[in-house]
Amino acid sequence: MTRLLSLPKYLLRLYSLKSELEQLMAASVLFSSIMLGIRIFYTGKLTFISLEWNLFLAFIPYFFTQWLGSRLTVIKNIWKFGTVFFLWLIFIPNSFYILTDLFHLQENNNAPLWFDLLLLLSFAWNGLLAGILSVRRMEKIFHLKWPGKHELVFLFPVMLLNALGIYIGRYLRYNSWDIITNPFSLITDILNLLWYPLAFKNAWGMILCYSVFITLLYKTVKKMSHSGGGRRYGV
């Protein structure tokens, strides 16, 4: 209860607008968009234009946690918070999925390889950063509501679902909207993964490897931010 009473001041500090971190994120997104524009102008082709859409999807969970930070009544209400948290879980894999856009490197050779590598890395970095910040903010809210829980109680299930979402998006070609538009096929394919794990050894290998990697990535950034004063920026 004491922790919940301290929420207003905490969230005001955590979600203050136009922070230095948000300015750097905006500059990074602008850099990626300019690079994409240069590539389109240079080649006359719309190759990689989907990166902008993927980046937009990657930022949706970040916007969820931003919105949630100014809605104290939603956080305190278990049903309202549960609904927002469920929606957040649906979209958070998009933030880490963008990493797999690196698969497209060298698929098109109408621009210098170094340029395409930097272009893809910059979009992937922006998506990963948005995802890490969103997970961190949701983790803080989770521990304010349920203090005393070990961080991995929240973190690893979320990262495992992220990795599952990456596989579903990249190889099964579903997206977050299919939960509404095509739920039966999506659920069937997920159940097949669960019921026949030996038949999908490569899939589970990828899911487990990615879940460990993004967990380590998240914890490394979190530790670095703590040692470097990152708490000021809500990291």
Sequence and secondary structure as in RCSB ss.txt:
>XXXX:A:sequence
MTRLLSLPKYLLRLYSLKSELEQLMAASVLFSSIMLGIRIFYTGKLTFISLEWNLFLAFIPYFFTQWLGSRLTVI
KNIWKFGTVFFLWLIFIPNSFYILTDLFHLQENNNAPLWFDLLLLLSFAWNGLLAGILSVRRMEKIFHLKWPGKH
ELVFLFPVMLLNALGIYIGRYLRYNSWDIITNPFSLITDILNLLWYPLAFKNAWGMILCYSVFITLLYKTVKKMS
HSGGGRRYGV
>XXXX:A:secstr
 HHHHTHHHHHHHHT TT HHHHHHHHHHHHHHHHHHHHHHHHSS TTTHHHHHHHHHHHHHHHHHHHHT HHHH
HSHHHHHHHHHHHHHHTHHHHHGGGGGGGTTS  SS HHHHHHHHHHHHHHHHHHHHHHHHHHHHHHHHHSTT  
HHHHHHHHHHHHHHHHHHHHTS   TTHHHHSHHHHHHHHHHHHH GGGGHHHHHHHHHHHHHHHHHHHHHHHHH
HHTTGGGGT 
